[in-house]
Amino acid sequence: MSLRFKVMIYDKEIRARFIRRFRRCKKIGIEIEEFIEGIEDSRTRLVFQLRYIEGKSWVYISRQLGSTNESYARMIHNRYLSI
């Protein structure tokens, strides 16, 4: 078996692995979005959207909610998950 053929096989395996991982990540992303959409309280839903969809920091989210307390958004988040 030639080196070129081995490289082609390896390349196909890597592409297949990448596609599987991409599909799995996409599925998980959809599940996260559905979870967030199911949160009834709009303020709590906003906290989750900003954190997990937009990737914002806790400080940023707290300020968007009008709080000077940097951990305000995290408290809303944790309180919801402890229910």
C-alpha positions, 0 to 999 in steps of 0.5 A: 500500500502506497503512502499516498493511499494511506494518507487518503484513507487517514484524511477520510477518517478525519473528515468522517470524525469531524462530521460526526462531532459537528453533528453531535455539537449541532444536536446539543446546541439545539437541545440547549436552545430548546431548554432555554426557550422552555424557561417561562420567566423572561429575566431568567431566560435572558440570563441563559440566552446571554450566557449560553447562546451569546457567550457573555460574561456574568458581569455583562449580563448583570449590568444588562439587567441593571444590577451593580452586583457582579454575581446577580446574573449567576444567582438567577442562573443558579436559583433556576437550576436548583429548582 
